[in-house]
């Protein structure tokens, strides 16, 4: 039996990795998102490595190491195709508020560098303000620089983000929702949306007009070409390939030559995201029991500093006036810990908690959805990736 397992090590390792991710999804589904599926995944791998249940090179044995190097630029290009530039421009106040909260968080974290170390802060900033892509970029960069603990810290921060952001976003949303509801009940007509441009015909792009030509293989080829160009530009310029990949995705979808979400439409998004995490998980194999206390302290300091930054911009300073309400400003600020779909779920929960009729619930949910989602897109999808691209060169 041992010989059979050894001969099929790649298949067995790949299967185990997928089972762990499947368990994370199942737990997330059972708890309705209250327990992060990714936190479960990271915890299972950490326990597996500490107990020697999983070999330290399980990702490499499963054939995911090489794929993870390809997947990062590919997923970033795909992320670029999802950005609605027009909406970001229309919601410029929300975008600016989210950006200011992120900037303040980073500055306060930098002030905490004498406590936990400058390299730790540099590695942690994009991860706290971002999601899987920023985490993958920073974990890979830290590992390459020999910063094993900092690389593992990326996975820890990513795992607990939602537990920090969700309660605050929910509490601020409920406070703001009650104000909205009061104004809505006093004068519902002021919130009625006016329909404009009904007669104008929407522009049909090439990719939409010729959908029959965009097979799964064609879309994957386009994404691969975009990520290849991003790497070339990354080598030719001082700008990291991750930033180029994101920008190229935006440009290509805006030109109409590439459809939105090509990975999802080619049914390859799931595998690519698992491959992206393949660059994060190996760092957990280098964690010892003695490192856990240090990483817990570093995580607490980083999140405390980030929250102080959000509070300063969203509550203390007059910058909250950008969005007209302190509660909304703080709610937008903590979107850097959440992102989609967590923010959408929170908006629905707030609507259910505050509204009494179906109309009131829908009104609160729809009104809160825009700033929360746009705030998340601004920081998590765009700014955190760009920050990671710049920080990598500073390590």
N, C-alpha and C positions, 0 to 999 in steps of 0.2 A: 504493500500500500504506500509506504514512504517513497518508493521508487516511482510509483505512478504519479504521486503528488509533485515530486521533483521534476519529472518530465513535463508536467502540465502546469508548471509554476506560473507562467504568464496568464493562463486562463483562470486558474484558481485565484490569483491575486486580483485580477480584473473583476472577477465575480464578487469577491469580498468587498472591494471598494464600492461597487454598485449597490451591494446589499446595505452597506452603511448609509449611503445617500438615500436609498429607498426607505430605510428606517426613519431617517430624519424627516422625510416627506410625510410619512405615516403619522409620526408624533405631532408634526405641525398641523396636520389635518384633524386629528383627534382633539387637539387642544384649541382648534379654530384660530391658530396663529398666536395664541397667548404664550406658547413656548416655542421659541425660534427653532425651526428645523435645522438651520445651519449651526446653531449652538449645540444641538444634539449630535450632529455629524462631527464637529470639532472635538466635543467631549469624548465621543466613542473612540475616535482616533487617538486622542491623548491618553486615555486609559489603556487602549490597546498597545500603545508604544511603551508606556511605563511598566506594564505587566509582561511585556515581551510576547503578548498574544499575537501582535502583528509584527512582522519584520520591519526594520527601519526603512528598508528600500521597497516597500510594498507598491508604491506608486511607480517606481522604475520597473519593478518586476511585472507590473500590470500593463506595461507598454505606454504609460501616459506621460512620461517625462518629455519625450520629444514632441508629443501632441500638445502639451501644455505651452511649449515655447511658440508654437504656431497659433494657438487658440487666443492668446491675449490680444494681439493686433486684430485678429479676425472679429472677435467679439466687440472690440472698441469701434471698429468700422461699422459694425451692425448697430451699435448704440447711436452712432452719429446719424444713421438713417431714421432714427425714431424722433429726433429733435424737431419740434415745431417752432421754427425761428419766429414766425409771425406772432404766435401766442406769447413767446418770451418778450417780444418788443411791446406788445399790447399791455402786458403785465409788468412793465418796467419797474414799477414801485416795489412789487413783490420780489423781483429779481435783485434789485439793489439792496433791499432789506436782508435777503438771504445771504448775499455776498458780504455785506457789512458784518453780519453776525459771524460768518465764517472767518473773516479777517480778524475780528476782535478775538475770537476763540484761539486762532493761531498765535496772535501776539501774546495773549496771556499764557498760553502753553510755552512759548519761548521764554517767558519770564520764569517759568518753573524749571527750566533746564538745569540750573545749579543743583536742584534737588534730585533729579532723576537722570541727568546726563543729556548733553546736546544731541548726540546721535539718536537717543531714544525718542526725543521730542520730534526730530526731523522725520523719523520713520513713522511715528504715531500720528502726526498731523493729517496727512492725506487719508489715512485709514479711518480716523474718527469722523472726518468730514465726507467720507466716501462710502463705497460699497465693495462688491467683490473685485471689481477691476482695480481700484486703487490699492486694495489689500494685496492682490496678486502682484502688482507692480512693485510695491514696497517690500513685500516678503522676498521676492526674487532678488531685488537689488541688495537688501540687507544680507541675504545669504551669500551672495557673490562677494560682498565686502568682508565676510567673516564675522558678521554681527549675528550670531546664532540666536541669542536671547531676544534681540530686537526683532528678528524675523518671526520667531514664535509669538512675540507680543502682538504682531499684526493679527494673527488668527484669534488671539484672546479678545482683543478690542472688537474685532468684527463680530465675534460671537455674542458679546453682551450689549452691543450698541442699542438694539431695540428695547432692551429692558431699561435703559437710561432715558431714551427719547419718548417712548410710548406713553408712560404715565403723565409726563409733562405736556405733551401734545394734546392728550385727551383732556386733561384738566383745563388747559388754556382754551381748548375748543369749546368745552361746556360753558365756561365763563363768557366767552364771546358769543356763543350760540344763544344764551339767555338774553343778551342785549339785542341780538338780531331779532329774536322772537318778539320781544317787547315792541320794537319799532315796526315789525311786520304786522302785528295785531292792531297797532294804532293806525297804520296807513298801508294796507297791502298793495295799493296801486303803484306806490313809488318803487316797488321792486319788480314790477312787470317788465319783462324784456321786450324791447322794440325790435321787430324784425326788419332788417335792412338788406338791401341788395338782393331782393327776392328774384327780380327779373334777370339779374346778371348770371351769365353762364359760367360755371366753374371751369377753370383751365384744365384740360386733360393732357397729362404728360405722356411721353412715349411709352414708358413702362406700363402705364395703366391702359393705354390704347392697344398695346400689343402683348397682352398677358399670356397669350398662347405660346409665345416664344420663350417665356421665362420659366423654363423647367427647373427642377431642383438642381441639376448639374450646372445649368447656365448661371443660376443665382450664386451657387457656391464658387464658380469660377470668377464671377465679378467680385465677390467678397475677398477671395484669395488674391486677386489682382490688386485690389485696393490696399490690402494689408502689406503686400509686397512693395508697392510704391511708398507706403508709409515707412517701411524699414529703410528703403533707399534714401528717402529724404532725411530720415533720422541719422544716417551715416554721413550725409553731405552737409548737414547743418548742425548747429549746437542745440537744436530743439529735439527732444526725445521723440521716438517713433510713436509713442502712445498718443501724443497730442496731434501728430499728423494723421494718425488713423481716425481719430474722432472727427477732425476737420474734414478729411476726405469723404467720410460718410455723409456729413452734412451737405457738402458740395455736390456729391454724386446724386443724392436723392432730390436736392433742389433743382438739379438740371433735368430731372425726369428720366435719366438713363438707368437708374437703379431703383427698384421698388423699396418701399419701407419694410423693415424687418425681414430681410432676405433669409436670415438663418431660421427664423420661425417658419417662414413659408416653405423652406426646403426641408423642414422637419429635422434639422441638425443642431438646433439651439441647445437642447438638453445635453447632448454629448459634449459640445464645445464648452458649456459652463462647468461640467464635471472636469474637463481637461484644464480649465482655468484654475480650479481649486487644486489641481495637481501640482501647481507651483507654490501653494500655501501649505498644504498638509505635511510635506517632508520636514518643514521647520519644527513641527511638533515632536518629531522623533528625536530631536536633540535636546528636548526639555527634560531636566531631572527634577526630582521631588524638591530639591533645595532651591530650584529656580522659581517654583510656583509662588512662594511668598514675595519674592522680588517683583515678579510680573504683576501680582495682585496689587501691590503698592503703586507701581508705575501706572497701572490702568486707572486706579482711583484718582491719582494726581492729575492725569491727563484729562479725564472726564470732568473732574472738578474745575480745572482751569478752563476747559471748553464751555462749561455751563456759566461760569463767571463772565466770560466774553459775551455769551448770548444775553445774559441778564443786563449787562452794561448797555448794549446797543438796543435791546428790545424793551427795556424797562426804565433804566436810570437816565440815560441820555435822551435828548429830545428827538433822536433819530427815529423813534417809534412813530412819530407823526407822519412818516412816509406812507404808512398803511392805515393811519387814523385810529389805531387802538393798540394799547400795550399788550393785552392778552393775545391778540392776533399776531403781533410782532414777535413775541416769544415763541408762539406756536410755529411760526414760519422758521424761526431761528433753529429750533430743535429738529427740523426736518432733515438736517444734515446727519442725524443719527438713524433716520428711518427710511424714507424713500418708498417707491412703489413696490408692492401693493399695500404695505402697512399703513401709509397715510390715507389711502382710500377706505380701508377697513375702519380706521379711527373716525373718519368723517361720517361714515354710516352709523357707527355706534353713538357718536355725539348727537346726530339727528334723532335717533331712536330714544336717547336719554332725555333730550330737551323738548322735542316736539310732542304734541298731544294728538294731533290729527295726521293722517297720511300726507296732507298738503304741507303742514308745518314741518314735518320730518324731512320731506323731500326738499323743501326750501332751504333748511339749515344745511343739509348734506351737500346740496348743489352749490350753495354759496361758499361753504368752507373748502370744498374740493379744489377749487381753482387756486387759491393762494397756497394751500398745503402741497398740492401736486407740483405746481410751478416752482415753489421753493425747493422741493426735493430734487427736481430736474436740474435746477440751476447749480446747486452745490454738488450733489452726488454724481450726476451724469457728466457735467461739464467742468466745473471749477476744481473738484477734487482730483480728477484725472489730469488736468493741466498742472495742478500743484505737485502731484506725484512726478510728472515728467520733469519739472524743474528741480525738485528736491533730490531726485536720484543723482543728479550731477554734483550735489553738494556733499554727499556721503563720503 
